[in-house]
């Protein structure tokens, strides 16, 4: 049993007033660095799947939405808390990106503040804690997690993760059921925000080793009791991991051993660990996507990376008694990086800036407690000879200079996230052989009316990934828009050979055939697209439009009703349905359709004119306009 004197010592070292003031300052620093994102747009990389083109989310927070979020897997991930946060944003801000960006910034700022509170509470070292939190707040590797609306899951999950650790510290210091249950609740919210939090139980164990093992006022738990307390957390992580792997397999994102052999995956592990370390020190050439080298990766690079990682690991273990923070920080880094190390390959990326968001906390803590001779109630930095006044001042100046430099680099990196064009222009410049980047840049150019430029982008994407049916289909669509449907048809036919069950390719092929004056063939491909994927809204929409054009109104109306049922936010669908109903003499139904289109897009002149005319006819008792 610790004495009351020991307890008061740690409480006095904690200094709540100063700690909360510094936490607020670090949060403010994060907000200042990320202030420009409030003027940024959505991007065409996952923002649509999560927000703008996700009908459930775009309807805002609702009871049905809550039910859906509990079982939905978006992009192969189960994260109901993240989906609910996006729904809440839509309810508060609509589909205007400013509010969504502001939420991401606020979450990141709260993470930085919670990190400082956690470290100060657990160690009693306020200034080291502030240094770690400031590095986290401004590091350029974290820009992706904050500026990218679809990556909301990262700061949201991390905030609950840090709150779980804070509750764990309280539980260890003053064991109470409420603190333990609070830890478990926050852990559940963390894994329900992002599956990468499956390593949270092991970070609780690391925290027990350092800094809580020798901390005054902390009651040590026996090995049996500790593992007994951890079992519910491990159960949560296992359940989340199994659910996520199943969802990713269903999506087709889980890569096979044929595509990524075991040896390639094993070699990627040390390369990734070394890559994130290097980018933490020298964060240049950052991009939103880094393609996996597959079998072309250098074995020499893998061996060199393995030697670096191995040497650090041996050194951290050898110094575990003299410098426990180094060993704990390095263990945190390796453990939290494990889910994305590449053994289980999801998608085609080699690394991602966002994957370093939590792992680098360990590196920052190890640096702060082994390199910076800052004052504190207990000296953990036994490798540093003395904490003289000059050394303290020099360390403080160096830390401030480092944070300032990283903040400037982060601001520069932030500018690349302004919109889709800027994001992928940067990505193609940083990683010229990225097919994903070239494809998305082409889509951004199409959206901005630069269709001719997009053709070159799609061709470049196919140069690096000839099997990419998405890029090939996009190339065909761009050629169709440019009035070159015959060339487009060639691309679609190749794409169909590569992916015969892709409804979107058949849909785009139908458009090219229609442009060539072959509507009957176009209709046949649309019917096949509906059979291949009954949930794809584009096929019944376009087939309904073709039926409307041919004056087959009894066919057009049901098809268009199906299209808007599948995609309730389709302005084009409601406009076509309104026209079909009006042509059939259903003025009331047509008015409802045009009103819904106007609700979805209040500035749509055609919808506003149709509503005005139909209301005038209705008031005058006349028939609906044809």
N, C-alpha and C positions, 0 to 999 in steps of 0.2 A: 504493500500500500504506500503510495507516494505521500509525502508530507504536505501539509497545507503551505509550507514555506516554498517548497518546490513549485507548487501550483501557482502561487502568486508571482514567482520569478518569471515563469513563462507568460503569464498574463501581462506582467509589466513590460516584457520585451515586445509583446504583440502591439501595444499602443493603438487601440482601435481607431481613435480620432485621426492620427497621422496616416494610418493604413487606408482608411476609407477616403481620405483626401487624395492620397496618391492614386488609389484605384480610380477615382473620378477623373484625375488628370490624365491617366493612361487612356481611359475611355474617350476623353475629349480629343486626345492626340489621334486616336484611330478615326474619329469622326472628321477631323480636319483633313487628314490624309485622303480620305475617301469621299469628301464632299462633292467632287466633280461628277460622281456617278449619278447624282440626282437628275442630271440632264441627259443621261444615256438612254438608249432604246433597248427593247428586247433584241436578242440575237436569234439567228435561225438554227442554233445548235442546242437542241433539247428544251429551249424555252417554250416552244410550241407544244411539245409533248406534255410538259408539266403545267403550262398556264394557258397560253393564248388559243391553242387548238385542242385543248382538253375540255370537252363539253361539261363534264362534271365539275371541274375546278372553275371554269369560266362562268358558271351559274352562281358562284359564291357559296357561302356557308349555309348548309341546310341539313335537315334530318336525313334525307336520302343520301346526301353527300357524305355525311359522317358514316353511315352504314357502308357505303361503297368503299370508302377509304380503308376500312378495317380489313378488307380482303383483297383490295386491288394491288396489282403489281405493275408499276409504271416503269418502262425501260428495264424490266427485269429485276426491279428492286421493290421490296415491301417496306414502305415508310409512311404509315398513316399519319403520324404527327406532322411530317413535312407537308403532306398533301392538305391537311387541315389548315396549316399556316398559310398556304397559297390561297385556299378558299377564303380565309379570313381577310387576306389582303384584297382579294377581288371584291368582297363585300364592302370594304372600307374605301378602296381607291379605284374600283372598276378595273379596266384593262389598260390604265395609264401606267407606264413603267416607273414613274417617279416614286410612287409609294412603295412599290415592290423593292426597288433598289434601297430605299430608306430603311426598310425592315432588315435587309441583309447587313447594312452598315451598323444598325443598332445592335443586331445579334453579335456581330464581330466585336463591337466595342464592349458589350457585356461580357463576352468571353475573355477579353483582355483584363477587364476589371476583376472577374471571378478568378482568373489565374493568379493575379497578384494577391488577392485575399487568401486563396488556398495556400500558396507558398509561404506567405507571411504568417499565417495561422499555424502551419505545420512546422516551420523551421524557426520562427522568431526573428529571421533576418529580413528586415523591411527593404533595404536598398538593393540587395541581390534580387529579391522578389520583383521589385520595380523594374530592374534591368531586364529580367526575363520577360515580363509582361510587355514592356516597351518594344523589345525586339519582335515579339509575336505580333504586336499591333501594327507594325510598319513593314514587316519583311515582304519583299516583292513576290515571293513564292505564294503568299496568301492572297494575292490580288484576284486570282481566278476564283477562289472560294467566296469572295465578297462581291466582286463586280458581276458575276454570272448569276442571274436570278435562279436558274435551274439548279445551281449548286447550293441553294438555301440549306439543303440537308446537312452540309458540312458544319457551318457555324451553329446551326440549331442543335445538332447532335452533340457537338463539342461543349456547348453551354450546359446541357443536361449532364454530360460526362463530368465536367468540372464541379458542378453542383453536387453530383454524387460523391466525388472525392472530398469535397468540403464536409458533407454530412458524415462521411466515413471518419474523417479526422475528429469530429465531435464525438462520434461513437467510440473511438479509441481512447479519447481523453476522458470522457464521462459516459461509460457504457449505459445506454438506455435503449429500450425497444423502439422508441419513436425515432431516434437518430438512425438506427439500423433500417427501419422501414422506409425512412426518407431516402436513404442511400439506394435501397432496392427500387423504390418508385422512380427516382431520377435515372437509374441505370436502365429501367424498362423504357422510359421516354427516350433515352439516348439511342438504344438499339432500334426503337420504333421510328426514329428520325433518319438514321443511316446505318445500314448493316455493318459498316466498318467498325462500329463500336463493340463488336463481339469480343474484342480483346480487353474490354473494360475490367473484367474480374482479375486479370493478371496485373493490371496497373494498381489495383487495390493491394495486391500482394507486394508489388514493388514499393508502394508507399509505406507499407508496414516495415520493410527493410530499411528504407531511407525516405524521409527523415524521422519517421515515428519511432524506430527501434530504440534510440537512445534519447529521445526527447523527454525533458522533464514533464511530469504530470501525466504521462501516457502509461496506461496499464497494459503490460505485455500479455498477449494471448498465447495459450499453448498451441502447438501445431495441430492437435486434433480439433480444438475449438475453432482455430482460424479456418481450417479447411471446411469444417461444418458450416461456418458462416458464409463461406464463398460458394457453396454448392448451389443455392438458389440463383446466384448470378451466373454461374456456369451453365445452369439449365436454361436460363433466358438466352444466353449467347448461342448455345447449341440449337435451340428451337429456331432462332432467327436465322442462323447459318443454313440450316436444312431448308427452311422456307425459301430463302434467297437463292440458293443453288438450284432448287427446283424451278423457281420462276425464271432464272436466267437460262436454264436448259430449255424451258418451254419457249422462250423468246428466240432461242438459237444463238445467244450471246456467249454461251459456254463453249470454248474452243476445244476441238478434238485433239488427240495425241498425234493424229496424222498431220494436221495443220501445224501444230506446235509440239514437236517431239519432246520427250522427257529430258533429254540432254540439253536441248535449247532452253527449256524452262529452268533447269538447274543452273546453267551458266548465267541466266538473266538475274538470278537472285543477288549475287555479290555486285554485279554491275549496277543494278538499281539502287542498292544501299549506298554505293560509292557515289552514284550520280546525284542523289538527293543531298548528300553531304557537300559535294562540290558546288551545287547550285545554292546551298545555304550560305556558302562563303562567297561565291561569285555568281550572283543571280542575273546572268546575261543570256541572251538568246532564248528567252522564255516564249513558249507558244502554247496554244490551246490543245494541240494534238501532236504526239510524237509517235510515228509509226514503229511497230515492232520489227526488228531486223530479221525475224524468222531465223533461217539457217545461215544467213549471211553475216551474223554477228561475229566479231573477232574473238577467237579463243584467247589470244594474248591479252586483250582488254579484260576479259572475264578473269583470267588468272591474276593479272595485276590488281584488279578490284578486290578479288578474294584475299590477296596478300594484305592489302590496306585494311580491309574490314577485319581480317583475322588478327592483324597486329594491334589494332585498337582494342579488339575484344580481349586479347591476352593482357595488354597493358591495363585495361580497366579492371580485369580480374586480379592482377597482381597488386594493384593499388586500392583494392576494395576496403582494406582496413584503414589505411592512411587517408584515403579520399573517397568515402562511400558515395558522395554525390556523383562522381564520375562514373562509377559502376552502375548506379541506379539510373542515371540519365541515359547511358548507353543501352542498358537493358530495356528501358522504356522505348527508345528509338527502334530497336530491332523487333521488339514484341508488337508494337502498334503498326509497324510497317509490314508485318507478316501477311495479313490478308491480301495485300496488293503486291506481294513480292514476285508473283509471276508463276508460282507452282500451279495454282488454279488460274488459268488464263481466261479472262472475261473480256470480250471485245478484241480489238486489234492494236491497242496502244501499248507501247513499251513502258512509259512512265506517265505521270500526270502531276502537274504542280499541286493540285488539290490534295493528292495523297500525302503530302508532307505536312499538312495542316496540324495534325496531332503529333506525329512522330518527332517533329523538330522541337516540341516542347522539352523533350528529354535532352536534346543537344544544348538548347539554350540554358537549361538549368545546370547541366554539367559544366558549361563554360562559366556561368556566373559564380558557382561555388568552388571552382578549382583555379580560375584565372584571376578574377577580380578580387583584390584585397580590400573589400569594403567592410566597414565596421558592422558588428552585430553582437548579440549576447553570447553566441557560441561560435568558435572558429572551426568551421568544417574544412577550411583550406589549409591542411597541414603541409601541403607541398609548397606553400608560399611562405618565405621567411619574413614574418612580421607584417604588421599592418600600420606602418608609420604614417604620419600626417601627409608627407610628400607622396607616398605611394597611393594613399587614399584619394588625394586630389587628382593625381595623374590618371588613376583608374576611372574616376568620375568623368574627367574630361574625355578620355578615350571612349567611354561608354556613350556619352552624349553625342560625340562626333560620329560614332558608328550608327547610332539610331538615326541621326540627321541624314547621313549619307544614304542609308537604306530607305528612308522616307522619300528622298528625292528620286531614287531609282523606282520606287513603287509608284510614285506619281507619273513617271514616264511610262511605266508598264500599263498603268491604269488607262492612259489615253487610247490604247489599242482596243479597249472594250467598249468604245463609244457606240458602235453599231456593227452589224455583221460584216460590212465591207472592210472597215478598219481592222476588225479582229482577224479576218482571214487573209487580208493583205499582209499583216504582220506574220501570220502563221506560215504563209508560203515563202516569205523572205527568210524566216528563221529556219524552216525545215522545208527546203524546196522539193523534196521527194515525197511529200505527204499528199497522197491521193485524196484523203478526207478533206484536207484544207483547200485543195484546188476545187473539189466538188462544191463545198460550201461557199467558197468565194464566187463560183459561177452562179449559184442560187441567189446570192446577195446581189449580184449584178443584174440578174433577171428582175428582181424586185425593184431595182432602181432604174429600170428601163434600158440597161446597157446589155441588151441581148447579144449583140455581135461580140462584145468582149467575153460574155459568158461561154460562147462556143469554144474559144481558145482555152478557157479554164477547164471545161469538161474534157476536152481532148488531152490536156496535160494530166488530168486525173487518170484517164484511161491508159496513158503511157506508163504510169507507175502501177496501175492495178487494172489490167485488161478484164478481169473477172468482175469488176464492180458494176453490177447491173443498174444500181441507182444512178451512177454517173452517166452510164450509157443512155438510160431512159431520159435523164435530164438533158443530155445532148440532143436527143431526138425531139424533145419538147421545144427546145430553143430553136432548132431548125424549122420546126413547124411554125412557130411564131414569126420567124423571118421569111416565111413564104417559100420554104424549101421542103415541102412534105415528102417528095420522092427520096431525098437524102435521109430524112427522118425515118422513113419506113425501113430503110436498110438497118439503121441502128436498132429500131424496135424489134426487128426480126431476129437479130443476133441476141438481144437481151432476152427475148422469149425463149430462145434455145437454152440460154443459161439458167433462166428461172421461169419455167412454164407455169408455176403456180402463183406467180406474182400478179395480183389483180391490177395494181397500178400501172404495170407495163401494158397490159391489154387495154386499159383505159386510155393511155397515151397513144397507143397504136390506133385505137378507134378514132381519135381526133385527127391523126394524120390521114387516115383513110377518108374521113369526111371531107377534109381539105382537098383531097384528090378527086372528089366527086363520086365516092363509092360508099354511100350511106348504108346500103344493105349489109356490106361486109363489116362496117363499123358497128352496126347494131348487133351483129352476131358475136363480135368480140366483147361487146359490153355485156351481153347475156352470159357469155362464158366467164367474164370477170365476176358477175354476181354469183355464179355457181361456185367459183373458186373461193371467194371471200364474201359471204353474205353481209358482213359488217362494214364493207367498204362503201361509203356513201357516194363516191364519185360516179360509179357505174350507173346506178338508177337515176342519178341526177342528169347525166348526159343523155342516157337513153330516153328519159322523159322529155328532154329538150328536143331531141330528134323526133320523137312522137308528136310533140306540140307543133313542130315545124311542118310535119306531114299532115296535121289536122286530125290525128288519131287521138282525140281528146279523152276517150274512155280509157285508153292505155296511158296517156300522159299523166293524168291526175293521180292515179294510184302510185305510179313510179315516183313522181315528185313528192308525194306524201311520204313514201318510204324513205326518200333521200333526206328530207328534213327531220324525220324521226331518228335517223341514224346520226345526223349532224344538225342538232337544233340551232347552231350558230351560223348556218350557211345563209348569208344574205342572198347569194345567187339562187339558192334553192327556193327561198320564199318568194323571190321575184318571179321565177319561172312558174311556181305553183299558182301565184296570184294571176299571172297571165293566162294560165290554162283554165283556172276556174272562171275567170271573166269571160273567156272565149266560149265556155260551156254554158254561160248564162247564170252562174252562181255568184251574184254580186256580193252577197254577205260574206261568202267564203273568200272571195278575192280580196275584199277589204281587210279581213283578218290577216291574210297572208302578207299583204303590202304593209300593214301596220306593224307586223312582227319584223319585217325587213327594216322598217324605219326605226324601230326600237333598237335593233342591233347596230344600225348605222344611221344615226340621226341626221347626218349631213348628206345622205344619198338623195340627190335631186330627183331621180326617176321614181323612187319609192314615194317621196313626198308628193310629187305631181299625181301619181296614181291614186294615192289616198285622198287628195283634194278632189279629184274628178269623181271618184266613187261616192264620196260623201255628198257631193253636190247632186249627183244623180239620185242617191238615196233620199235626200231631202226633197227633191223635186218629184219623186215617185216614178222616175223613168227607169228604163231597163239598164242593166250594166253595160258598159262599153265593150265592144268586141276586142 
